[in-house]
Amino acid sequence: MIGHYACVSEHSERVDQAVGMIRDQADCTMEEAFVLMHERATMSAMTMEEIIDAVVEGSIRCGV
């Protein structure tokens, strides 16, 4: 999972928070939660950082 975090490493605490929230929402592993967020960013016009912020703020949910 460390490799996945490389693109957002400067925000690791926020990333961990968002990944944990998605893990709980989707009842999946941390790795799967990060992949869900990454797929959401890839399919949208949002950056990964924007997805992370939106997850933490509660404005989007992934995997549910």
PDB file of N, CA, C and O in Angstrom:
ATOM      1  N   MET A   1       0.819  -1.194   0.000  1.00  0.00           N
ATOM      2  CA  MET A   1       0.000   0.000   0.000  1.00  0.00           C
ATOM      3  C   MET A   1       0.861   1.256   0.000  1.00  0.00           C
ATOM      4  O   MET A   1       0.405   2.310  -0.442  1.00  0.00           O
ATOM      5  N   ILE A   2       2.062   1.169   0.472  1.00  0.00           N
ATOM      6  CA  ILE A   2       2.938   2.340   0.528  1.00  0.00           C
ATOM      7  C   ILE A   2       3.090   2.966  -0.851  1.00  0.00           C
ATOM      8  O   ILE A   2       3.071   4.191  -0.970  1.00  0.00           O
ATOM      9  N   GLY A   3       3.239   2.161  -1.888  1.00  0.00           N
ATOM     10  CA  GLY A   3       3.381   2.685  -3.245  1.00  0.00           C
ATOM     11  C   GLY A   3       2.198   3.531  -3.665  1.00  0.00           C
ATOM     12  O   GLY A   3       2.368   4.537  -4.353  1.00  0.00           O
ATOM     13  N   HIS A   4       0.997   3.136  -3.257  1.00  0.00           N
ATOM     14  CA  HIS A   4      -0.199   3.898  -3.595  1.00  0.00           C
ATOM     15  C   HIS A   4      -0.190   5.270  -2.941  1.00  0.00           C
ATOM     16  O   HIS A   4      -0.713   6.232  -3.503  1.00  0.00           O
ATOM     17  N   TYR A   5       0.399   5.363  -1.766  1.00  0.00           N
ATOM     18  CA  TYR A   5       0.405   6.622  -1.043  1.00  0.00           C
ATOM     19  C   TYR A   5       1.400   7.627  -1.605  1.00  0.00           C
ATOM     20  O   TYR A   5       1.354   8.798  -1.227  1.00  0.00           O
ATOM     21  N   ALA A   6       2.284   7.217  -2.482  1.00  0.00           N
ATOM     22  CA  ALA A   6       3.339   8.099  -2.974  1.00  0.00           C
ATOM     23  C   ALA A   6       2.782   9.391  -3.559  1.00  0.00           C
ATOM     24  O   ALA A   6       3.378  10.453  -3.381  1.00  0.00           O
ATOM     25  N   CYS A   7       1.657   9.317  -4.249  1.00  0.00           N
ATOM     26  CA  CYS A   7       1.110  10.503  -4.906  1.00  0.00           C
ATOM     27  C   CYS A   7       0.537  11.511  -3.921  1.00  0.00           C
ATOM     28  O   CYS A   7       0.332  12.671  -4.279  1.00  0.00           O
ATOM     29  N   VAL A   8       0.279  11.100  -2.710  1.00  0.00           N
ATOM     30  CA  VAL A   8      -0.313  11.996  -1.719  1.00  0.00           C
ATOM     31  C   VAL A   8       0.410  11.903  -0.384  1.00  0.00           C
ATOM     32  O   VAL A   8      -0.196  12.118   0.666  1.00  0.00           O
ATOM     33  N   SER A   9       1.683  11.588  -0.412  1.00  0.00           N
ATOM     34  CA  SER A   9       2.419  11.318   0.820  1.00  0.00           C
ATOM     35  C   SER A   9       2.475  12.497   1.772  1.00  0.00           C
ATOM     36  O   SER A   9       2.545  12.306   2.986  1.00  0.00           O
ATOM     37  N   GLU A  10       2.447  13.712   1.244  1.00  0.00           N
ATOM     38  CA  GLU A  10       2.519  14.872   2.126  1.00  0.00           C
ATOM     39  C   GLU A  10       1.237  15.048   2.936  1.00  0.00           C
ATOM     40  O   GLU A  10       1.209  15.841   3.877  1.00  0.00           O
ATOM     41  N   HIS A  11       0.199  14.335   2.591  1.00  0.00           N
ATOM     42  CA  HIS A  11      -1.072  14.419   3.293  1.00  0.00           C
ATOM     43  C   HIS A  11      -1.420  13.091   3.962  1.00  0.00           C
ATOM     44  O   HIS A  11      -2.597  12.742   4.056  1.00  0.00           O
ATOM     45  N   SER A  12      -0.424  12.352   4.423  1.00  0.00           N
ATOM     46  CA  SER A  12      -0.643  10.975   4.847  1.00  0.00           C
ATOM     47  C   SER A  12      -1.674  10.834   5.966  1.00  0.00           C
ATOM     48  O   SER A  12      -2.425   9.858   5.966  1.00  0.00           O
ATOM     49  N   GLU A  13      -1.741  11.752   6.906  1.00  0.00           N
ATOM     50  CA  GLU A  13      -2.722  11.643   7.983  1.00  0.00           C
ATOM     51  C   GLU A  13      -4.137  11.746   7.427  1.00  0.00           C
ATOM     52  O   GLU A  13      -5.020  10.975   7.806  1.00  0.00           O
ATOM     53  N   ARG A  14      -4.343  12.683   6.543  1.00  0.00           N
ATOM     54  CA  ARG A  14      -5.663  12.862   5.911  1.00  0.00           C
ATOM     55  C   ARG A  14      -5.992  11.672   5.010  1.00  0.00           C
ATOM     56  O   ARG A  14      -7.140  11.232   4.951  1.00  0.00           O
ATOM     57  N   VAL A  15      -4.990  11.156   4.314  1.00  0.00           N
ATOM     58  CA  VAL A  15      -5.178   9.975   3.470  1.00  0.00           C
ATOM     59  C   VAL A  15      -5.616   8.801   4.338  1.00  0.00           C
ATOM     60  O   VAL A  15      -6.578   8.107   4.010  1.00  0.00           O
ATOM     61  N   ASP A  16      -4.915   8.582   5.438  1.00  0.00           N
ATOM     62  CA  ASP A  16      -5.269   7.491   6.345  1.00  0.00           C
ATOM     63  C   ASP A  16      -6.697   7.635   6.852  1.00  0.00           C
ATOM     64  O   ASP A  16      -7.427   6.649   6.958  1.00  0.00           O
ATOM     65  N   GLN A  17      -7.089   8.852   7.162  1.00  0.00           N
ATOM     66  CA  GLN A  17      -8.437   9.106   7.651  1.00  0.00           C
ATOM     67  C   GLN A  17      -9.465   8.759   6.568  1.00  0.00           C
ATOM     68  O   GLN A  17     -10.452   8.076   6.840  1.00  0.00           O
ATOM     69  N   ALA A  18      -9.228   9.232   5.345  1.00  0.00           N
ATOM     70  CA  ALA A  18     -10.150   8.964   4.244  1.00  0.00           C
ATOM     71  C   ALA A  18     -10.213   7.474   3.919  1.00  0.00           C
ATOM     72  O   ALA A  18     -11.295   6.925   3.712  1.00  0.00           O
ATOM     73  N   VAL A  19      -9.060   6.830   3.876  1.00  0.00           N
ATOM     74  CA  VAL A  19      -9.023   5.391   3.583  1.00  0.00           C
ATOM     75  C   VAL A  19      -9.786   4.623   4.659  1.00  0.00           C
ATOM     76  O   VAL A  19     -10.523   3.687   4.349  1.00  0.00           O
ATOM     77  N   GLY A  20      -9.616   5.008   5.906  1.00  0.00           N
ATOM     78  CA  GLY A  20     -10.341   4.353   6.988  1.00  0.00           C
ATOM     79  C   GLY A  20     -11.840   4.544   6.881  1.00  0.00           C
ATOM     80  O   GLY A  20     -12.609   3.624   7.160  1.00  0.00           O
ATOM     81  N   MET A  21     -12.255   5.726   6.481  1.00  0.00           N
ATOM     82  CA  MET A  21     -13.681   5.986   6.316  1.00  0.00           C
ATOM     83  C   MET A  21     -14.260   5.133   5.188  1.00  0.00           C
ATOM     84  O   MET A  21     -15.337   4.555   5.335  1.00  0.00           O
ATOM     85  N   ILE A  22     -13.553   5.054   4.074  1.00  0.00           N
ATOM     86  CA  ILE A  22     -14.015   4.243   2.949  1.00  0.00           C
ATOM     87  C   ILE A  22     -14.002   2.766   3.322  1.00  0.00           C
ATOM     88  O   ILE A  22     -14.917   2.026   2.960  1.00  0.00           O
ATOM     89  N   ARG A  23     -12.976   2.336   4.039  1.00  0.00           N
ATOM     90  CA  ARG A  23     -12.920   0.945   4.492  1.00  0.00           C
ATOM     91  C   ARG A  23     -14.174   0.599   5.283  1.00  0.00           C
ATOM     92  O   ARG A  23     -14.762  -0.464   5.087  1.00  0.00           O
ATOM     93  N   ASP A  24     -14.581   1.492   6.175  1.00  0.00           N
ATOM     94  CA  ASP A  24     -15.780   1.247   6.979  1.00  0.00           C
ATOM     95  C   ASP A  24     -17.047   1.288   6.126  1.00  0.00           C
ATOM     96  O   ASP A  24     -17.940   0.460   6.310  1.00  0.00           O
ATOM     97  N   GLN A  25     -17.134   2.238   5.198  1.00  0.00           N
ATOM     98  CA  GLN A  25     -18.320   2.373   4.349  1.00  0.00           C
ATOM     99  C   GLN A  25     -18.497   1.160   3.439  1.00  0.00           C
ATOM    100  O   GLN A  25     -19.610   0.666   3.261  1.00  0.00           O
ATOM    101  N   ALA A  26     -17.397   0.688   2.870  1.00  0.00           N
ATOM    102  CA  ALA A  26     -17.461  -0.382   1.875  1.00  0.00           C
ATOM    103  C   ALA A  26     -17.173  -1.758   2.467  1.00  0.00           C
ATOM    104  O   ALA A  26     -17.246  -2.765   1.763  1.00  0.00           O
ATOM    105  N   ASP A  27     -16.846  -1.805   3.752  1.00  0.00           N
ATOM    106  CA  ASP A  27     -16.512  -3.072   4.419  1.00  0.00           C
ATOM    107  C   ASP A  27     -15.452  -3.822   3.614  1.00  0.00           C
ATOM    108  O   ASP A  27     -15.649  -4.963   3.195  1.00  0.00           O
ATOM    109  N   CYS A  28     -14.317  -3.140   3.411  1.00  0.00           N
ATOM    110  CA  CYS A  28     -13.236  -3.714   2.611  1.00  0.00           C
ATOM    111  C   CYS A  28     -11.898  -3.479   3.315  1.00  0.00           C
ATOM    112  O   CYS A  28     -11.853  -2.900   4.400  1.00  0.00           O
ATOM    113  N   THR A  29     -10.824  -3.927   2.697  1.00  0.00           N
ATOM    114  CA  THR A  29      -9.494  -3.715   3.262  1.00  0.00           C
ATOM    115  C   THR A  29      -9.035  -2.283   3.000  1.00  0.00           C
ATOM    116  O   THR A  29      -9.631  -1.562   2.200  1.00  0.00           O
ATOM    117  N   MET A  30      -7.976  -1.888   3.682  1.00  0.00           N
ATOM    118  CA  MET A  30      -7.396  -0.556   3.452  1.00  0.00           C
ATOM    119  C   MET A  30      -6.945  -0.425   1.997  1.00  0.00           C
ATOM    120  O   MET A  30      -7.176   0.604   1.363  1.00  0.00           O
ATOM    121  N   GLU A  31      -6.308  -1.457   1.477  1.00  0.00           N
ATOM    122  CA  GLU A  31      -5.848  -1.446   0.081  1.00  0.00           C
ATOM    123  C   GLU A  31      -7.021  -1.263  -0.874  1.00  0.00           C
ATOM    124  O   GLU A  31      -6.954  -0.454  -1.799  1.00  0.00           O
ATOM    125  N   GLU A  32      -8.081  -2.008  -0.651  1.00  0.00           N
ATOM    126  CA  GLU A  32      -9.262  -1.901  -1.518  1.00  0.00           C
ATOM    127  C   GLU A  32      -9.898  -0.522  -1.406  1.00  0.00           C
ATOM    128  O   GLU A  32     -10.379   0.022  -2.400  1.00  0.00           O
ATOM    129  N   ALA A  33      -9.904   0.042  -0.215  1.00  0.00           N
ATOM    130  CA  ALA A  33     -10.467   1.380  -0.013  1.00  0.00           C
ATOM    131  C   ALA A  33      -9.680   2.420  -0.798  1.00  0.00           C
ATOM    132  O   ALA A  33     -10.265   3.307  -1.420  1.00  0.00           O
ATOM    133  N   PHE A  34      -8.353   2.311  -0.770  1.00  0.00           N
ATOM    134  CA  PHE A  34      -7.544   3.263  -1.528  1.00  0.00           C
ATOM    135  C   PHE A  34      -7.811   3.106  -3.018  1.00  0.00           C
ATOM    136  O   PHE A  34      -7.911   4.098  -3.740  1.00  0.00           O
ATOM    137  N   VAL A  35      -7.926   1.875  -3.478  1.00  0.00           N
ATOM    138  CA  VAL A  35      -8.209   1.625  -4.896  1.00  0.00           C
ATOM    139  C   VAL A  35      -9.558   2.227  -5.273  1.00  0.00           C
ATOM    140  O   VAL A  35      -9.683   2.824  -6.342  1.00  0.00           O
ATOM    141  N   LEU A  36     -10.565   2.085  -4.422  1.00  0.00           N
ATOM    142  CA  LEU A  36     -11.868   2.687  -4.702  1.00  0.00           C
ATOM    143  C   LEU A  36     -11.766   4.198  -4.860  1.00  0.00           C
ATOM    144  O   LEU A  36     -12.365   4.775  -5.767  1.00  0.00           O
ATOM    145  N   MET A  37     -11.009   4.834  -3.979  1.00  0.00           N
ATOM    146  CA  MET A  37     -10.835   6.290  -4.089  1.00  0.00           C
ATOM    147  C   MET A  37     -10.075   6.647  -5.359  1.00  0.00           C
ATOM    148  O   MET A  37     -10.424   7.605  -6.048  1.00  0.00           O
ATOM    149  N   HIS A  38      -9.049   5.885  -5.664  1.00  0.00           N
ATOM    150  CA  HIS A  38      -8.260   6.152  -6.867  1.00  0.00           C
ATOM    151  C   HIS A  38      -9.115   5.982  -8.123  1.00  0.00           C
ATOM    152  O   HIS A  38      -9.025   6.790  -9.048  1.00  0.00           O
ATOM    153  N   GLU A  39      -9.935   4.944  -8.160  1.00  0.00           N
ATOM    154  CA  GLU A  39     -10.823   4.732  -9.310  1.00  0.00           C
ATOM    155  C   GLU A  39     -11.813   5.879  -9.440  1.00  0.00           C
ATOM    156  O   GLU A  39     -12.107   6.333 -10.546  1.00  0.00           O
ATOM    157  N   ARG A  40     -12.325   6.347  -8.306  1.00  0.00           N
ATOM    158  CA  ARG A  40     -13.264   7.480  -8.334  1.00  0.00           C
ATOM    159  C   ARG A  40     -12.586   8.720  -8.906  1.00  0.00           C
ATOM    160  O   ARG A  40     -13.184   9.449  -9.696  1.00  0.00           O
ATOM    161  N   ALA A  41     -11.344   8.958  -8.509  1.00  0.00           N
ATOM    162  CA  ALA A  41     -10.606  10.107  -9.035  1.00  0.00           C
ATOM    163  C   ALA A  41     -10.350   9.947 -10.530  1.00  0.00           C
ATOM    164  O   ALA A  41     -10.475  10.906 -11.291  1.00  0.00           O
ATOM    165  N   THR A  42      -9.996   8.746 -10.947  1.00  0.00           N
ATOM    166  CA  THR A  42      -9.706   8.484 -12.354  1.00  0.00           C
ATOM    167  C   THR A  42     -10.944   8.686 -13.222  1.00  0.00           C
ATOM    168  O   THR A  42     -10.836   9.190 -14.340  1.00  0.00           O
ATOM    169  N   MET A  43     -12.108   8.302 -12.727  1.00  0.00           N
ATOM    170  CA  MET A  43     -13.342   8.400 -13.504  1.00  0.00           C
ATOM    171  C   MET A  43     -13.986   9.784 -13.444  1.00  0.00           C
ATOM    172  O   MET A  43     -14.927  10.063 -14.187  1.00  0.00           O
ATOM    173  N   SER A  44     -13.494  10.631 -12.583  1.00  0.00           N
ATOM    174  CA  SER A  44     -14.087  11.959 -12.439  1.00  0.00           C
ATOM    175  C   SER A  44     -13.073  13.027 -12.845  1.00  0.00           C
ATOM    176  O   SER A  44     -11.942  12.722 -13.226  1.00  0.00           O
ATOM    177  N   ALA A  45     -13.487  14.232 -12.757  1.00  0.00           N
ATOM    178  CA  ALA A  45     -12.590  15.357 -13.047  1.00  0.00           C
ATOM    179  C   ALA A  45     -11.871  15.826 -11.791  1.00  0.00           C
ATOM    180  O   ALA A  45     -11.277  16.905 -11.775  1.00  0.00           O
ATOM    181  N   MET A  46     -11.925  15.010 -10.735  1.00  0.00           N
ATOM    182  CA  MET A  46     -11.321  15.392  -9.457  1.00  0.00           C
ATOM    183  C   MET A  46      -9.940  14.781  -9.307  1.00  0.00           C
ATOM    184  O   MET A  46      -9.660  13.701  -9.827  1.00  0.00           O
ATOM    185  N   THR A  47      -9.081  15.492  -8.587  1.00  0.00           N
ATOM    186  CA  THR A  47      -7.769  14.945  -8.254  1.00  0.00           C
ATOM    187  C   THR A  47      -7.918  14.019  -7.053  1.00  0.00           C
ATOM    188  O   THR A  47      -8.948  14.023  -6.379  1.00  0.00           O
ATOM    189  N   MET A  48      -6.897  13.237  -6.794  1.00  0.00           N
ATOM    190  CA  MET A  48      -6.917  12.358  -5.627  1.00  0.00           C
ATOM    191  C   MET A  48      -7.033  13.178  -4.351  1.00  0.00           C
ATOM    192  O   MET A  48      -7.737  12.782  -3.422  1.00  0.00           O
ATOM    193  N   GLU A  49      -6.362  14.299  -4.296  1.00  0.00           N
ATOM    194  CA  GLU A  49      -6.442  15.162  -3.117  1.00  0.00           C
ATOM    195  C   GLU A  49      -7.865  15.669  -2.909  1.00  0.00           C
ATOM    196  O   GLU A  49      -8.334  15.758  -1.775  1.00  0.00           O
ATOM    197  N   GLU A  50      -8.556  16.002  -4.003  1.00  0.00           N
ATOM    198  CA  GLU A  50      -9.944  16.464  -3.899  1.00  0.00           C
ATOM    199  C   GLU A  50     -10.856  15.339  -3.420  1.00  0.00           C
ATOM    200  O   GLU A  50     -11.769  15.571  -2.627  1.00  0.00           O
ATOM    201  N   ILE A  51     -10.612  14.126  -3.899  1.00  0.00           N
ATOM    202  CA  ILE A  51     -11.395  12.971  -3.450  1.00  0.00           C
ATOM    203  C   ILE A  51     -11.191  12.762  -1.953  1.00  0.00           C
ATOM    204  O   ILE A  51     -12.152  12.561  -1.210  1.00  0.00           O
ATOM    205  N   ILE A  52      -9.938  12.811  -1.517  1.00  0.00           N
ATOM    206  CA  ILE A  52      -9.622  12.627  -0.097  1.00  0.00           C
ATOM    207  C   ILE A  52     -10.338  13.672   0.745  1.00  0.00           C
ATOM    208  O   ILE A  52     -10.958  13.338   1.755  1.00  0.00           O
ATOM    209  N   ASP A  53     -10.258  14.925   0.341  1.00  0.00           N
ATOM    210  CA  ASP A  53     -10.929  15.997   1.080  1.00  0.00           C
ATOM    211  C   ASP A  53     -12.435  15.773   1.127  1.00  0.00           C
ATOM    212  O   ASP A  53     -13.056  15.948   2.176  1.00  0.00           O
ATOM    213  N   ALA A  54     -13.025  15.387   0.001  1.00  0.00           N
ATOM    214  CA  ALA A  54     -14.471  15.172  -0.063  1.00  0.00           C
ATOM    215  C   ALA A  54     -14.899  14.006   0.816  1.00  0.00           C
ATOM    216  O   ALA A  54     -15.950  14.067   1.454  1.00  0.00           O
ATOM    217  N   VAL A  55     -14.106  12.953   0.856  1.00  0.00           N
ATOM    218  CA  VAL A  55     -14.421  11.813   1.719  1.00  0.00           C
ATOM    219  C   VAL A  55     -14.401  12.240   3.178  1.00  0.00           C
ATOM    220  O   VAL A  55     -15.331  11.950   3.931  1.00  0.00           O
ATOM    221  N   VAL A  56     -13.338  12.931   3.573  1.00  0.00           N
ATOM    222  CA  VAL A  56     -13.204  13.363   4.967  1.00  0.00           C
ATOM    223  C   VAL A  56     -14.314  14.339   5.343  1.00  0.00           C
ATOM    224  O   VAL A  56     -14.822  14.301   6.464  1.00  0.00           O
ATOM    225  N   GLU A  57     -14.688  15.206   4.418  1.00  0.00           N
ATOM    226  CA  GLU A  57     -15.756  16.171   4.681  1.00  0.00           C
ATOM    227  C   GLU A  57     -17.142  15.538   4.624  1.00  0.00           C
ATOM    228  O   GLU A  57     -18.122  16.144   5.059  1.00  0.00           O
ATOM    229  N   GLY A  58     -17.226  14.317   4.088  1.00  0.00           N
ATOM    230  CA  GLY A  58     -18.496  13.612   4.018  1.00  0.00           C
ATOM    231  C   GLY A  58     -19.336  13.937   2.804  1.00  0.00           C
ATOM    232  O   GLY A  58     -20.498  13.539   2.736  1.00  0.00           O
ATOM    233  N   SER A  59     -18.772  14.654   1.838  1.00  0.00           N
ATOM    234  CA  SER A  59     -19.565  15.028   0.666  1.00  0.00           C
ATOM    235  C   SER A  59     -19.613  13.937  -0.392  1.00  0.00           C
ATOM    236  O   SER A  59     -20.470  13.984  -1.274  1.00  0.00           O
ATOM    237  N   ILE A  60     -18.725  12.963  -0.330  1.00  0.00           N
ATOM    238  CA  ILE A  60     -18.825  11.790  -1.197  1.00  0.00           C
ATOM    239  C   ILE A  60     -18.543  10.532  -0.379  1.00  0.00           C
ATOM    240  O   ILE A  60     -17.852  10.564   0.639  1.00  0.00           O
ATOM    241  N   ARG A  61     -19.092   9.448  -0.853  1.00  0.00           N
ATOM    242  CA  ARG A  61     -18.842   8.128  -0.266  1.00  0.00           C
ATOM    243  C   ARG A  61     -18.434   7.221  -1.405  1.00  0.00           C
ATOM    244  O   ARG A  61     -18.887   7.393  -2.536  1.00  0.00           O
ATOM    245  N   CYS A  62     -17.603   6.281  -1.120  1.00  0.00           N
ATOM    246  CA  CYS A  62     -17.131   5.350  -2.144  1.00  0.00           C
ATOM    247  C   CYS A  62     -17.486   3.930  -1.760  1.00  0.00           C
ATOM    248  O   CYS A  62     -17.471   3.562  -0.585  1.00  0.00           O
ATOM    249  N   GLY A  63     -17.808   3.130  -2.780  1.00  0.00           N
ATOM    250  CA  GLY A  63     -17.993   1.714  -2.558  1.00  0.00           C
ATOM    251  C   GLY A  63     -19.294   1.321  -1.916  1.00  0.00           C
ATOM    252  O   GLY A  63     -19.468   0.169  -1.516  1.00  0.00           O
ATOM    253  N   VAL A  64     -20.213   2.258  -1.810  1.00  0.00           N
ATOM    254  CA  VAL A  64     -21.502   1.911  -1.215  1.00  0.00           C
ATOM    255  C   VAL A  64     -22.620   2.328  -2.129  1.00  0.00           C
ATOM    256  O   VAL A  64     -23.790   2.122  -1.806  1.00  0.00           O
TER     257      VAL A  64
END
